[in-house]
Amino acid sequence: MHAFPYSTTSTLTAIAIPPSLSLPVIEAAFPRQLHSYWPRLQEKTRTWLLEKRLMPADKVEEYADGLCYTDLMAGYYIGAPDDVLQAIADYSAWFFVWDDRHDRDIVHGRAGAWRQLRFRLHAALDSPLTHLHHEDPLVAGLADSVARLYSFLSDGWNARFARHFHAVIEAYDREFRNRTVGRVPTVEEYLALRRLTFAHWIWTDLLEPSAGCELPDQVRKHPAFRRAALLSQEFAAWYNDLCSLPKEIAGDEVHNLGLSLIKHEGLTLEEAVGEIRRRVQECILQFLLAERDALRFADRIADGTVRGKDLSVAVRACLGNMRNWFSSVYWFHHESGRYMVDCWDDRSTPPYVNNEAAGEK
């Protein structure tokens, strides 16, 4: 099923969603939207993946559109200028490719290759312009997408983004070590780690260039705004865990809320699925409350000054896109080939990855 087959029409195409993954409240209360730039976005990101050698040509041709990476971003950052959305979409596609390389390095025991890549990514994040032509396409791809992201707002925003992503890289290293020894983290340890590996604050940071406004700390760190942002990301991370649990069990993963619940809380698989669903649904309910409080905060910011009005408009744009994240994530998981493990020839090896990616042989 192609993503957004009905995005510009009133005719809906039914998608079969398993009962364990169905969330009627999302389908009813979180209308799905799509950025008008999406068709061009899909085409340009596909071309970018080829030009940067991030996926082999045959994989791009067969799988890129069906993975729906651009659909996910085009359903999230509504209202973003086209060049901002393009940079975000390319960075997001890079992120998925990086996640796959990380997985393959673990599967093939390439500890040295991962360590080298980790250090190179840190360096490219701090100095993207000097890494644009790096020999490793993954390093060059990060440099290219980040250099574009750094062009939209201030050096302060760039430093914050870099700080947040340095933490993500280190969290991926902790995942590498856990998987190498087969260690399943405790529930609380996993939840803290997941906020980093899912890059909660990266996707939240990117709401600002999408709104065309860098938010001051007193706005960005306001409890209502920050809680709404966190809940939108927690929903996405935990719903991802729910949908990817079969894939991760097949791949001998150790990082999934369900696996932590089974290992450390003594739940059965069925009970773990039920508990993740409960947490996901609670995220939705709590977000609706946080959203209401944050919208009141946005009203208070509009104090009659031009600056107050601009900040109020930007906060409302960010909150609207936090809301869009729910529907975009939800439908992405049911349309992307990334989660259709039952269709793969080998349930432990995604067909869209280069199983012998760059690294130690």
Secondary structure as GFF3:
##gff-version 3
##sequence-region A 1 361
A	DSSP	alpha_helix	24	29	.	.	.	ID=ss1
A	DSSP	alpha_helix	38	51	.	.	.	ID=ss2
A	DSSP	alpha_helix	57	59	.	.	.	ID=ss3
A	DSSP	pi_helix	60	64	.	.	.	ID=ss4
A	DSSP	alpha_helix	65	67	.	.	.	ID=ss5
A	DSSP	alpha_helix	69	74	.	.	.	ID=ss6
A	DSSP	alpha_helix	82	107	.	.	.	ID=ss7
A	DSSP	alpha_helix	111	126	.	.	.	ID=ss8
A	DSSP	three_ten_helix	128	130	.	.	.	ID=ss9
A	DSSP	alpha_helix	137	149	.	.	.	ID=ss10
A	DSSP	alpha_helix	155	181	.	.	.	ID=ss11
A	DSSP	alpha_helix	187	197	.	.	.	ID=ss12
A	DSSP	alpha_helix	200	205	.	.	.	ID=ss13
A	DSSP	alpha_helix	207	211	.	.	.	ID=ss14
A	DSSP	alpha_helix	217	220	.	.	.	ID=ss15
A	DSSP	alpha_helix	223	250	.	.	.	ID=ss16
A	DSSP	alpha_helix	257	265	.	.	.	ID=ss17
A	DSSP	alpha_helix	269	301	.	.	.	ID=ss18
A	DSSP	alpha_helix	306	335	.	.	.	ID=ss19
A	DSSP	three_ten_helix	337	339	.	.	.	ID=ss20
A	DSSP	three_ten_helix	341	343	.	.	.	ID=ss21
###
